[in-house]
Amino acid sequence: MTKPLITGSFLDFKHHSSFDGLYWNDQAALFTDEDWQLKIREMQELGIDTVIIMAVALHGKSFFKSKLFPKYEIAASDALKAVLEQAGELNMNVYVGVGWVTEKCIDYPTEDWQVEKSEKLISELNEGYGGFKAFKGWYIPYESGVKLYFEEKCIDNLEKITGFIKKISKKPILIAPYITGQPVNDEKYINQLKRLGANIFAYQDSLGVRWRKAEDMPAMYKNLKEIHDKAGITLWTDLEVFEFEGDVYKSGLIPTSIERIKKQLEYEAPYVEKFLCYQVHGLMDKPGSPKPLGVPAAKKLYADYIEYKKGI
Protein backbone atom coordinates (compact mmCIF):
# COMPACT_ATOMS: atom_id res chain seq x y z
CA MET A 1 0.00 0.00 0.00
CA THR A 2 1.30 3.44 -0.94
CA LYS A 3 2.23 5.59 2.03
CA PRO A 4 -0.27 8.46 2.39
CA LEU A 5 1.32 11.88 1.90
CA ILE A 6 0.33 15.50 2.24
CA THR A 7 0.33 17.02 -1.25
CA GLY A 8 -1.52 20.28 -0.68
CA SER A 9 -1.34 23.13 1.80
CA PHE A 10 -3.19 26.28 2.69
CA LEU A 11 -1.25 29.54 2.72
CA ASP A 12 -2.26 32.84 4.25
CA PHE A 13 -0.44 36.06 3.48
CA LYS A 14 -1.81 37.25 6.82
CA HIS A 15 -4.01 35.15 9.06
CA HIS A 16 -7.37 36.78 9.80
CA SER A 17 -7.00 35.97 13.51
CA SER A 18 -4.22 37.74 15.39
CA PHE A 19 -4.29 34.86 17.89
CA ASP A 20 -3.95 32.02 15.37
CA GLY A 21 -1.28 33.77 13.30
CA LEU A 22 0.65 35.06 16.31
CA TYR A 23 3.91 33.35 15.34
CA TRP A 24 4.02 34.18 11.62
CA ASN A 25 1.87 37.20 10.75
CA ASP A 26 4.52 39.81 11.61
CA GLN A 27 7.28 37.83 9.92
CA ALA A 28 5.27 37.25 6.75
CA ALA A 29 4.39 40.95 6.49
CA LEU A 30 8.09 41.62 5.83
CA PHE A 31 8.29 39.14 2.94
CA THR A 32 9.06 40.56 -0.48
CA ASP A 33 7.74 39.04 -3.71
CA GLU A 34 10.98 37.05 -3.94
CA ASP A 35 10.54 35.78 -0.37
CA TRP A 36 7.07 34.44 -1.15
CA GLN A 37 8.50 32.66 -4.17
CA LEU A 38 11.17 31.11 -1.94
CA LYS A 39 8.50 29.77 0.42
CA ILE A 40 6.64 28.25 -2.54
CA ARG A 41 9.83 26.49 -3.64
CA GLU A 42 10.28 25.16 -0.11
CA MET A 43 6.72 23.85 -0.12
CA GLN A 44 7.37 22.10 -3.41
CA GLU A 45 10.50 20.49 -1.96
CA LEU A 46 8.33 19.08 0.81
CA GLY A 47 6.06 17.42 -1.75
CA ILE A 48 3.34 20.05 -2.05
CA ASP A 49 1.81 20.33 -5.52
CA THR A 50 -1.30 22.32 -4.61
CA VAL A 51 -1.49 25.63 -2.73
CA ILE A 52 -4.75 27.00 -1.36
CA ILE A 53 -4.49 30.75 -0.78
CA MET A 54 -6.71 31.53 2.17
CA ALA A 55 -7.55 35.08 1.09
CA VAL A 56 -6.25 37.67 -1.35
CA ALA A 57 -7.96 40.48 0.56
CA LEU A 58 -8.50 40.93 4.26
CA HIS A 59 -10.02 43.61 6.48
CA GLY A 60 -10.80 45.73 3.44
CA LYS A 61 -7.23 45.66 2.04
CA SER A 62 -5.58 43.49 -0.63
CA PHE A 63 -2.42 41.44 -1.04
CA PHE A 64 -2.38 42.06 -4.79
CA LYS A 65 -2.64 45.04 -7.13
CA SER A 66 -6.33 45.80 -6.83
CA LYS A 67 -8.56 48.60 -8.05
CA LEU A 68 -11.16 47.69 -5.43
CA PHE A 69 -9.04 47.77 -2.29
CA PRO A 70 -6.06 49.70 -0.95
CA LYS A 71 -2.96 47.54 -0.54
CA TYR A 72 -2.23 45.87 2.77
CA GLU A 73 0.80 47.10 4.72
CA ILE A 74 3.19 44.36 3.58
CA ALA A 75 6.57 44.48 1.85
CA ALA A 76 5.50 42.48 -1.22
CA SER A 77 4.26 44.56 -4.14
CA ASP A 78 1.97 41.76 -5.40
CA ALA A 79 2.11 38.63 -3.25
CA LEU A 80 -0.58 36.86 -5.30
CA LYS A 81 1.29 37.34 -8.59
CA ALA A 82 4.55 36.20 -6.99
CA VAL A 83 2.97 32.96 -5.80
CA LEU A 84 1.22 32.29 -9.11
CA GLU A 85 4.37 32.91 -11.13
CA GLN A 86 6.57 30.66 -9.01
CA ALA A 87 3.95 27.93 -8.74
CA GLY A 88 3.52 27.97 -12.51
CA GLU A 89 7.24 27.49 -13.07
CA LEU A 90 7.11 24.46 -10.74
CA ASN A 91 3.94 23.01 -12.32
CA MET A 92 2.03 23.50 -9.08
CA ASN A 93 -1.67 24.33 -8.82
CA VAL A 94 -3.09 27.28 -6.90
CA TYR A 95 -6.64 27.74 -5.65
CA VAL A 96 -7.28 31.42 -5.04
CA GLY A 97 -9.30 32.37 -1.95
CA VAL A 98 -12.03 34.97 -2.41
CA GLY A 99 -13.40 35.57 1.09
CA TRP A 100 -12.80 37.83 4.07
CA VAL A 101 -12.88 40.91 1.88
CA THR A 102 -14.56 43.35 4.24
CA GLU A 103 -13.34 45.32 7.21
CA LYS A 104 -14.88 42.79 9.59
CA CYS A 105 -12.58 40.08 10.89
CA ILE A 106 -14.52 37.15 9.46
CA ASP A 107 -17.23 37.18 6.78
CA TYR A 108 -19.53 34.27 7.36
CA PRO A 109 -21.85 33.17 4.54
CA THR A 110 -24.88 34.10 6.64
CA GLU A 111 -24.15 37.78 5.99
CA ASP A 112 -25.99 38.99 2.88
CA TRP A 113 -23.66 41.86 2.05
CA GLN A 114 -20.80 39.43 1.50
CA VAL A 115 -22.16 38.16 -1.81
CA GLU A 116 -21.92 41.40 -3.80
CA LYS A 117 -18.44 42.22 -2.49
CA SER A 118 -17.21 38.72 -3.33
CA GLU A 119 -18.57 38.92 -6.86
CA LYS A 120 -16.67 42.16 -7.51
CA LEU A 121 -13.47 40.61 -6.18
CA ILE A 122 -13.95 37.44 -8.24
CA SER A 123 -14.41 39.47 -11.41
CA GLU A 124 -11.24 41.48 -10.76
CA LEU A 125 -9.22 38.32 -10.07
CA ASN A 126 -10.55 36.53 -13.13
CA GLU A 127 -9.69 39.45 -15.39
CA GLY A 128 -6.26 40.19 -13.92
CA TYR A 129 -4.96 36.77 -12.92
CA GLY A 130 -7.17 34.13 -14.56
CA GLY A 131 -4.65 33.54 -17.33
CA PHE A 132 -1.83 32.42 -15.04
CA LYS A 133 -0.87 28.80 -15.64
CA ALA A 134 -0.96 27.93 -11.93
CA PHE A 135 -4.42 29.43 -11.31
CA LYS A 136 -6.17 26.08 -11.07
CA GLY A 137 -9.33 26.99 -9.20
CA TRP A 138 -11.20 29.03 -6.64
CA TYR A 139 -11.34 28.63 -2.89
CA ILE A 140 -14.26 30.05 -0.92
CA PRO A 141 -13.12 30.28 2.72
CA TYR A 142 -16.55 30.25 4.28
CA GLU A 143 -15.85 27.67 6.92
CA SER A 144 -19.44 26.81 7.64
CA GLY A 145 -20.01 24.36 10.45
CA VAL A 146 -21.90 21.15 9.78
CA LYS A 147 -23.59 19.40 12.68
CA LEU A 148 -26.22 17.30 10.93
CA TYR A 149 -26.80 19.52 7.87
CA PHE A 150 -25.57 22.81 6.43
CA GLU A 151 -27.43 25.93 7.50
CA GLU A 152 -29.90 26.94 4.79
CA LYS A 153 -28.75 30.57 4.92
CA CYS A 154 -25.22 29.40 4.26
CA ILE A 155 -26.34 27.40 1.25
CA ASP A 156 -28.35 30.29 -0.17
CA ASN A 157 -25.37 32.66 -0.18
CA LEU A 158 -22.74 30.16 -1.26
CA GLU A 159 -25.02 29.03 -4.08
CA LYS A 160 -25.09 32.61 -5.35
CA ILE A 161 -21.31 32.96 -5.23
CA THR A 162 -20.51 29.58 -6.84
CA GLY A 163 -23.16 30.29 -9.48
CA PHE A 164 -21.49 33.61 -10.27
CA ILE A 165 -18.06 31.97 -10.55
CA LYS A 166 -19.41 29.39 -12.99
CA LYS A 167 -20.77 32.15 -15.20
CA ILE A 168 -17.35 33.70 -15.74
CA SER A 169 -14.90 30.83 -15.15
CA LYS A 170 -14.60 27.12 -15.82
CA LYS A 171 -12.12 26.56 -13.00
CA PRO A 172 -13.18 24.18 -10.18
CA ILE A 173 -14.36 25.49 -6.81
CA LEU A 174 -13.09 24.22 -3.44
CA ILE A 175 -14.60 24.72 0.01
CA ALA A 176 -13.45 23.40 3.40
CA PRO A 177 -16.32 23.08 5.90
CA TYR A 178 -15.79 22.01 9.47
CA ILE A 179 -17.84 19.33 11.19
CA THR A 180 -19.13 19.59 14.74
CA GLY A 181 -21.39 16.55 14.53
CA GLN A 182 -21.93 13.71 12.06
CA PRO A 183 -23.53 14.73 8.73
CA VAL A 184 -26.64 12.72 8.00
CA ASN A 185 -26.20 10.23 5.17
CA ASP A 186 -29.48 10.99 3.41
CA GLU A 187 -30.95 12.74 0.40
CA LYS A 188 -31.28 16.07 2.20
CA TYR A 189 -27.53 16.35 2.84
CA ILE A 190 -26.70 15.12 -0.66
CA ASN A 191 -29.00 17.74 -2.16
CA GLN A 192 -27.37 20.40 0.00
CA LEU A 193 -23.94 19.40 -1.33
CA LYS A 194 -25.16 19.74 -4.89
CA ARG A 195 -26.82 23.09 -4.23
CA LEU A 196 -23.61 24.52 -2.74
CA GLY A 197 -22.07 24.26 -6.19
CA ALA A 198 -18.51 23.38 -5.14
CA ASN A 199 -16.58 20.74 -7.08
CA ILE A 200 -14.30 19.72 -4.20
CA PHE A 201 -14.92 19.47 -0.46
CA ALA A 202 -11.91 19.30 1.87
CA TYR A 203 -13.43 18.90 5.31
CA GLN A 204 -11.34 20.10 8.26
CA ASP A 205 -10.54 17.04 10.34
CA SER A 206 -10.83 19.16 13.51
CA LEU A 207 -8.06 17.63 15.60
CA GLY A 208 -6.19 20.91 16.01
CA VAL A 209 -9.30 22.67 17.32
CA ARG A 210 -9.87 19.77 19.75
CA TRP A 211 -13.30 18.78 18.48
CA ARG A 212 -12.09 15.37 17.36
CA LYS A 213 -9.54 12.71 18.17
CA ALA A 214 -7.54 10.73 15.62
CA GLU A 215 -9.56 7.62 16.46
CA ASP A 216 -12.73 9.41 15.31
CA MET A 217 -11.42 9.77 11.76
CA PRO A 218 -12.32 6.36 10.23
CA ALA A 219 -16.02 6.60 11.07
CA MET A 220 -16.19 10.29 10.19
CA TYR A 221 -14.57 9.92 6.78
CA LYS A 222 -16.24 6.62 5.94
CA ASN A 223 -19.57 8.39 6.34
CA LEU A 224 -18.39 11.35 4.26
CA LYS A 225 -17.10 9.10 1.49
CA GLU A 226 -20.41 7.28 1.26
CA ILE A 227 -22.23 10.60 1.03
CA HIS A 228 -19.86 12.06 -1.56
CA ASP A 229 -19.88 8.91 -3.68
CA LYS A 230 -23.66 9.18 -3.88
CA ALA A 231 -23.43 12.89 -4.71
CA GLY A 232 -20.62 12.41 -7.24
CA ILE A 233 -18.57 15.19 -5.63
CA THR A 234 -14.82 14.96 -4.94
CA LEU A 235 -13.77 14.38 -1.33
CA TRP A 236 -10.42 15.67 -0.04
CA THR A 237 -9.40 16.38 3.54
CA ASP A 238 -7.92 19.33 5.38
CA LEU A 239 -5.54 17.73 7.85
CA GLU A 240 -4.83 20.01 10.80
CA VAL A 241 -1.11 19.92 11.61
CA PHE A 242 -1.39 22.40 14.47
CA GLU A 243 -2.18 22.70 18.14
CA PHE A 244 -3.24 25.78 20.04
CA GLU A 245 -0.56 26.87 22.46
CA GLY A 246 -3.21 27.62 25.07
CA ASP A 247 -6.97 28.09 24.82
CA VAL A 248 -8.58 27.27 21.48
CA TYR A 249 -9.02 30.38 19.30
CA LYS A 250 -7.39 32.51 22.00
CA SER A 251 -3.74 31.58 21.61
CA GLY A 252 -1.14 31.06 18.89
CA LEU A 253 -0.97 28.04 16.61
CA ILE A 254 2.05 25.79 17.05
CA PRO A 255 3.02 22.55 15.24
CA THR A 256 1.61 19.24 16.42
CA SER A 257 3.69 16.05 16.63
CA ILE A 258 4.56 13.83 13.68
CA GLU A 259 3.05 10.93 15.66
CA ARG A 260 -0.40 12.50 15.55
CA ILE A 261 -0.03 13.37 11.87
CA LYS A 262 0.85 9.76 11.06
CA LYS A 263 -2.41 8.65 12.69
CA GLN A 264 -4.40 11.25 10.78
CA LEU A 265 -2.86 10.13 7.50
CA GLU A 266 -3.43 6.45 8.25
CA TYR A 267 -7.03 6.81 9.39
CA GLU A 268 -8.19 9.21 6.65
CA ALA A 269 -6.31 7.71 3.69
CA PRO A 270 -8.84 4.99 2.76
CA TYR A 271 -11.56 7.55 2.15
CA VAL A 272 -10.10 10.70 0.57
CA GLU A 273 -8.52 11.48 -2.80
CA LYS A 274 -6.06 14.08 -1.58
CA PHE A 275 -4.52 15.39 1.64
CA LEU A 276 -4.39 19.13 2.13
CA CYS A 277 -3.07 20.47 5.40
CA TYR A 278 -3.39 23.60 7.44
CA GLN A 279 -0.68 24.44 6.89
CA VAL A 280 2.99 24.24 5.85
CA HIS A 281 3.22 28.04 6.11
CA GLY A 282 4.48 28.84 9.61
CA LEU A 283 3.98 25.31 10.95
CA MET A 284 6.31 23.15 8.84
CA ASP A 285 9.29 25.35 8.05
CA LYS A 286 12.41 24.20 6.20
CA PRO A 287 15.45 24.05 8.50
CA GLY A 288 18.10 26.50 7.36
CA SER A 289 15.68 28.59 5.32
CA PRO A 290 16.99 32.13 4.78
CA LYS A 291 13.44 33.30 5.56
CA PRO A 292 12.34 31.31 8.61
CA LEU A 293 8.70 31.42 9.59
CA GLY A 294 7.03 30.33 12.81
CA VAL A 295 8.32 28.90 16.07
CA PRO A 296 11.45 26.66 16.17
CA ALA A 297 9.23 23.59 16.47
CA ALA A 298 8.09 24.25 12.87
CA LYS A 299 11.58 23.24 11.71
CA LYS A 300 11.38 20.01 13.68
CA LEU A 301 8.02 19.08 12.17
CA TYR A 302 9.37 19.75 8.67
CA ALA A 303 12.35 17.48 9.36
CA ASP A 304 10.19 14.82 11.02
CA TYR A 305 7.83 14.77 8.05
CA ILE A 306 10.75 14.39 5.62
CA GLU A 307 11.91 11.40 7.66
CA TYR A 308 8.40 9.95 7.55
CA LYS A 309 8.39 10.28 3.76
CA LYS A 310 11.72 8.46 3.55
CA GLY A 311 10.46 5.70 5.81
CA ILE A 312 12.86 6.40 8.67
RODO-2510 file (C-alpha; in nm, 4 decimals, decimal comma):
residues 312
     n   res          X          Y          Z
     1     m     0,0000     0,0000     0,0000
     2     t     0,1304     0,3444    -0,0941
     3     k     0,2235     0,5592     0,2027
     4     p    -0,0273     0,8462     0,2390
     5     l     0,1318     1,1881     0,1898
     6     i     0,0335     1,5504     0,2241
     7     t     0,0330     1,7019    -0,1252
     8     g    -0,1518     2,0279    -0,0681
     9     s    -0,1342     2,3128     0,1797
    10     f    -0,3193     2,6280     0,2690
    11     l    -0,1248     2,9541     0,2724
    12     d    -0,2265     3,2836     0,4254
    13     f    -0,0436     3,6057     0,3485
    14     k    -0,1810     3,7252     0,6818
    15     h    -0,4014     3,5147     0,9056
    16     h    -0,7368     3,6779     0,9801
    17     s    -0,6997     3,5968     1,3514
    18     s    -0,4224     3,7736     1,5387
    19     f    -0,4295     3,4865     1,7888
    20     d    -0,3947     3,2017     1,5367
    21     g    -0,1284     3,3768     1,3305
    22     l     0,0653     3,5062     1,6306
    23     y     0,3915     3,3351     1,5336
    24     w     0,4022     3,4179     1,1625
    25     n     0,1871     3,7204     1,0751
    26     d     0,4522     3,9809     1,1607
    27     q     0,7284     3,7829     0,9924
    28     a     0,5269     3,7253     0,6752
    29     a     0,4386     4,0945     0,6489
    30     l     0,8091     4,1616     0,5829
    31     f     0,8291     3,9143     0,2941
    32     t     0,9056     4,0561    -0,0483
    33     d     0,7743     3,9042    -0,3711
    34     e     1,0976     3,7046    -0,3938
    35     d     1,0541     3,5780    -0,0373
    36     w     0,7075     3,4445    -0,1147
    37     q     0,8504     3,2657    -0,4165
    38     l     1,1169     3,1107    -0,1936
    39     k     0,8503     2,9770     0,0424
    40     i     0,6641     2,8248    -0,2543
    41     r     0,9833     2,6486    -0,3637
    42     e     1,0281     2,5164    -0,0109
    43     m     0,6721     2,3851    -0,0115
    44     q     0,7368     2,2097    -0,3414
    45     e     1,0499     2,0491    -0,1965
    46     l     0,8328     1,9081     0,0813
    47     g     0,6060     1,7418    -0,1751
    48     i     0,3339     2,0050    -0,2051
    49     d     0,1814     2,0328    -0,5520
    50     t    -0,1300     2,2316    -0,4612
    51     v    -0,1489     2,5626    -0,2726
    52     i    -0,4750     2,6999    -0,1361
    53     i    -0,4488     3,0747    -0,0779
    54     m    -0,6710     3,1532     0,2169
    55     a    -0,7547     3,5076     0,1093
    56     v    -0,6253     3,7669    -0,1352
    57     a    -0,7964     4,0477     0,0559
    58     l    -0,8499     4,0929     0,4264
    59     h    -1,0019     4,3605     0,6484
    60     g    -1,0795     4,5733     0,3441
    61     k    -0,7233     4,5655     0,2038
    62     s    -0,5585     4,3493    -0,0632
    63     f    -0,2420     4,1437    -0,1044
    64     f    -0,2384     4,2063    -0,4790
    65     k    -0,2639     4,5040    -0,7134
    66     s    -0,6330     4,5805    -0,6832
    67     k    -0,8559     4,8599    -0,8046
    68     l    -1,1163     4,7687    -0,5433
    69     f    -0,9044     4,7767    -0,2288
    70     p    -0,6065     4,9695    -0,0954
    71     k    -0,2962     4,7543    -0,0538
    72     y    -0,2229     4,5870     0,2767
    73     e     0,0805     4,7100     0,4722
    74     i     0,3191     4,4361     0,3576
    75     a     0,6565     4,4478     0,1855
    76     a     0,5497     4,2482    -0,1219
    77     s     0,4260     4,4557    -0,4137
    78     d     0,1971     4,1759    -0,5404
    79     a     0,2108     3,8625    -0,3252
    80     l    -0,0577     3,6858    -0,5305
    81     k     0,1289     3,7345    -0,8585
    82     a     0,4548     3,6202    -0,6993
    83     v     0,2971     3,2958    -0,5801
    84     l     0,1216     3,2290    -0,9107
    85     e     0,4367     3,2909    -1,1134
    86     q     0,6568     3,0656    -0,9011
    87     a     0,3946     2,7927    -0,8744
    88     g     0,3517     2,7975    -1,2511
    89     e     0,7240     2,7486    -1,3075
    90     l     0,7111     2,4458    -1,0744
    91     n     0,3937     2,3012    -1,2317
    92     m     0,2033     2,3496    -0,9082
    93     n    -0,1665     2,4325    -0,8819
    94     v    -0,3087     2,7281    -0,6902
    95     y    -0,6642     2,7737    -0,5653
    96     v    -0,7278     3,1423    -0,5045
    97     g    -0,9301     3,2370    -0,1949
    98     v    -1,2027     3,4971    -0,2408
    99     g    -1,3402     3,5566     0,1086
   100     w    -1,2802     3,7830     0,4069
   101     v    -1,2881     4,0913     0,1876
   102     t    -1,4558     4,3354     0,4235
   103     e    -1,3344     4,5321     0,7206
   104     k    -1,4878     4,2791     0,9586
   105     c    -1,2576     4,0079     1,0891
   106     i    -1,4522     3,7150     0,9457
   107     d    -1,7226     3,7178     0,6778
   108     y    -1,9532     3,4269     0,7359
   109     p    -2,1855     3,3168     0,4540
   110     t    -2,4884     3,4105     0,6637
   111     e    -2,4151     3,7780     0,5987
   112     d    -2,5989     3,8991     0,2880
   113     w    -2,3661     4,1863     0,2052
   114     q    -2,0798     3,9430     0,1503
   115     v    -2,2160     3,8158    -0,1813
   116     e    -2,1919     4,1399    -0,3802
   117     k    -1,8439     4,2219    -0,2489
   118     s    -1,7206     3,8723    -0,3327
   119     e    -1,8567     3,8921    -0,6864
   120     k    -1,6671     4,2156    -0,7511
   121     l    -1,3466     4,0607    -0,6181
   122     i    -1,3953     3,7439    -0,8238
   123     s    -1,4411     3,9473    -1,1409
   124     e    -1,1240     4,1477    -1,0760
   125     l    -0,9215     3,8321    -1,0071
   126     n    -1,0547     3,6535    -1,3129
   127     e    -0,9685     3,9454    -1,5389
   128     g    -0,6261     4,0188    -1,3924
   129     y    -0,4958     3,6768    -1,2918
   130     g    -0,7172     3,4133    -1,4556
   131     g    -0,4647     3,3541    -1,7327
   132     f    -0,1827     3,2420    -1,5044
   133     k    -0,0872     2,8802    -1,5638
   134     a    -0,0958     2,7932    -1,1930
   135     f    -0,4417     2,9434    -1,1310
   136     k    -0,6170     2,6078    -1,1068
   137     g    -0,9331     2,6987    -0,9204
   138     w    -1,1200     2,9033    -0,6640
   139     y    -1,1337     2,8635    -0,2886
   140     i    -1,4260     3,0051    -0,0915
   141     p    -1,3117     3,0279     0,2719
   142     y    -1,6547     3,0253     0,4278
   143     e    -1,5855     2,7673     0,6921
   144     s    -1,9436     2,6808     0,7644
   145     g    -2,0008     2,4357     1,0454
   146     v    -2,1903     2,1153     0,9778
   147     k    -2,3595     1,9400     1,2683
   148     l    -2,6223     1,7305     1,0927
   149     y    -2,6796     1,9515     0,7867
   150     f    -2,5570     2,2811     0,6432
   151     e    -2,7433     2,5929     0,7502
   152     e    -2,9896     2,6941     0,4794
   153     k    -2,8752     3,0572     0,4923
   154     c    -2,5220     2,9400     0,4259
   155     i    -2,6343     2,7396     0,1248
   156     d    -2,8347     3,0290    -0,0171
   157     n    -2,5368     3,2664    -0,0178
   158     l    -2,2737     3,0155    -0,1263
   159     e    -2,5022     2,9034    -0,4077
   160     k    -2,5088     3,2609    -0,5349
   161     i    -2,1307     3,2961    -0,5234
   162     t    -2,0511     2,9580    -0,6839
   163     g    -2,3158     3,0292    -0,9476
   164     f    -2,1489     3,3609    -1,0272
   165     i    -1,8059     3,1968    -1,0551
   166     k    -1,9407     2,9391    -1,2989
   167     k    -2,0772     3,2153    -1,5205
   168     i    -1,7347     3,3697    -1,5743
   169     s    -1,4902     3,0831    -1,5153
   170     k    -1,4599     2,7118    -1,5817
   171     k    -1,2118     2,6564    -1,2999
   172     p    -1,3184     2,4182    -1,0178
   173     i    -1,4363     2,5486    -0,6809
   174     l    -1,3086     2,4221    -0,3443
   175     i    -1,4601     2,4718     0,0009
   176     a    -1,3446     2,3403     0,3401
   177     p    -1,6315     2,3081     0,5897
   178     y    -1,5794     2,2014     0,9471
   179     i    -1,7845     1,9331     1,1192
   180     t    -1,9129     1,9589     1,4742
   181     g    -2,1394     1,6549     1,4527
   182     q    -2,1929     1,3713     1,2057
   183     p    -2,3529     1,4726     0,8731
   184     v    -2,6645     1,2721     0,7997
   185     n    -2,6202     1,0231     0,5171
   186     d    -2,9478     1,0992     0,3414
   187     e    -3,0946     1,2741     0,0397
   188     k    -3,1281     1,6066     0,2200
   189     y    -2,7535     1,6353     0,2843
   190     i    -2,6696     1,5121    -0,0659
   191     n    -2,8996     1,7736    -0,2162
   192     q    -2,7373     2,0395     0,0001
   193     l    -2,3944     1,9402    -0,1333
   194     k    -2,5164     1,9742    -0,4890
   195     r    -2,6816     2,3093    -0,4232
   196     l    -2,3614     2,4519    -0,2740
   197     g    -2,2067     2,4262    -0,6186
   198     a    -1,8514     2,3377    -0,5143
   199     n    -1,6582     2,0738    -0,7084
   200     i    -1,4297     1,9719    -0,4204
   201     f    -1,4916     1,9468    -0,0460
   202     a    -1,1908     1,9298     0,1873
   203     y    -1,3429     1,8904     0,5312
   204     q    -1,1344     2,0098     0,8257
   205     d    -1,0542     1,7035     1,0341
   206     s    -1,0833     1,9160     1,3511
   207     l    -0,8059     1,7631     1,5597
   208     g    -0,6194     2,0911     1,6008
   209     v    -0,9300     2,2665     1,7316
   210     r    -0,9873     1,9771     1,9750
   211     w    -1,3298     1,8782     1,8478
   212     r    -1,2088     1,5375     1,7361
   213     k    -0,9543     1,2707     1,8171
   214     a    -0,7541     1,0732     1,5625
   215     e    -0,9558     0,7618     1,6461
   216     d    -1,2732     0,9410     1,5306
   217     m    -1,1424     0,9772     1,1759
   218     p    -1,2317     0,6362     1,0230
   219     a    -1,6025     0,6603     1,1068
   220     m    -1,6194     1,0291     1,0193
   221     y    -1,4566     0,9923     0,6775
   222     k    -1,6236     0,6623     0,5937
   223     n    -1,9571     0,8389     0,6339
   224     l    -1,8395     1,1350     0,4260
   225     k    -1,7100     0,9097     0,1490
   226     e    -2,0409     0,7277     0,1257
   227     i    -2,2229     1,0603     0,1035
   228     h    -1,9863     1,2062    -0,1563
   229     d    -1,9875     0,8914    -0,3675
   230     k    -2,3661     0,9176    -0,3881
   231     a    -2,3428     1,2888    -0,4712
   232     g    -2,0621     1,2406    -0,7236
   233     i    -1,8567     1,5189    -0,5626
   234     t    -1,4823     1,4958    -0,4944
   235     l    -1,3771     1,4383    -0,1326
   236     w    -1,0425     1,5673    -0,0045
   237     t    -0,9402     1,6383     0,3542
   238     d    -0,7916     1,9331     0,5379
   239     l    -0,5536     1,7727     0,7852
   240     e    -0,4828     2,0009     1,0801
   241     v    -0,1110     1,9916     1,1613
   242     f    -0,1387     2,2398     1,4469
   243     e    -0,2176     2,2698     1,8136
   244     f    -0,3243     2,5779     2,0043
   245     e    -0,0557     2,6867     2,2462
   246     g    -0,3214     2,7616     2,5067
   247     d    -0,6966     2,8089     2,4823
   248     v    -0,8581     2,7268     2,1480
   249     y    -0,9025     3,0377     1,9297
   250     k    -0,7394     3,2515     2,1998
   251     s    -0,3738     3,1577     2,1607
   252     g    -0,1139     3,1057     1,8890
   253     l    -0,0971     2,8045     1,6615
   254     i     0,2055     2,5787     1,7046
   255     p     0,3020     2,2549     1,5241
   256     t     0,1611     1,9236     1,6418
   257     s     0,3689     1,6050     1,6627
   258     i     0,4563     1,3827     1,3681
   259     e     0,3055     1,0930     1,5665
   260     r    -0,0401     1,2505     1,5549
   261     i    -0,0027     1,3370     1,1870
   262     k     0,0853     0,9759     1,1065
   263     k    -0,2407     0,8647     1,2686
   264     q    -0,4404     1,1252     1,0778
   265     l    -0,2864     1,0126     0,7500
   266     e    -0,3432     0,6448     0,8251
   267     y    -0,7033     0,6811     0,9394
   268     e    -0,8185     0,9210     0,6654
   269     a    -0,6309     0,7713     0,3690
   270     p    -0,8842     0,4989     0,2755
   271     y    -1,1557     0,7548     0,2147
   272     v    -1,0098     1,0699     0,0571
   273     e    -0,8521     1,1477    -0,2799
   274     k    -0,6060     1,4084    -0,1579
   275     f    -0,4521     1,5394     0,1642
   276     l    -0,4392     1,9132     0,2131
   277     c    -0,3067     2,0466     0,5402
   278     y    -0,3389     2,3597     0,7443
   279     q    -0,0681     2,4443     0,6891
   280     v     0,2986     2,4241     0,5853
   281     h     0,3218     2,8035     0,6108
   282     g     0,4480     2,8841     0,9614
   283     l     0,3979     2,5313     1,0954
   284     m     0,6315     2,3147     0,8839
   285     d     0,9295     2,5349     0,8046
   286     k     1,2406     2,4201     0,6199
   287     p     1,5450     2,4046     0,8499
   288     g     1,8100     2,6498     0,7357
   289     s     1,5684     2,8587     0,5321
   290     p     1,6991     3,2131     0,4777
   291     k     1,3438     3,3304     0,5558
   292     p     1,2337     3,1310     0,8607
   293     l     0,8697     3,1420     0,9588
   294     g     0,7028     3,0328     1,2807
   295     v     0,8320     2,8896     1,6068
   296     p     1,1452     2,6664     1,6168
   297     a     0,9226     2,3590     1,6465
   298     a     0,8093     2,4248     1,2871
   299     k     1,1577     2,3243     1,1708
   300     k     1,1381     2,0009     1,3684
   301     l     0,8022     1,9081     1,2172
   302     y     0,9371     1,9752     0,8671
   303     a     1,2354     1,7484     0,9359
   304     d     1,0190     1,4817     1,1024
   305     y     0,7829     1,4770     0,8053
   306     i     1,0753     1,4393     0,5620
   307     e     1,1909     1,1399     0,7656
   308     y     0,8396     0,9948     0,7546
   309     k     0,8392     1,0277     0,3757
   310     k     1,1717     0,8461     0,3552
   311     g     1,0462     0,5702     0,5806
   312     i     1,2860     0,6401     0,8666
***
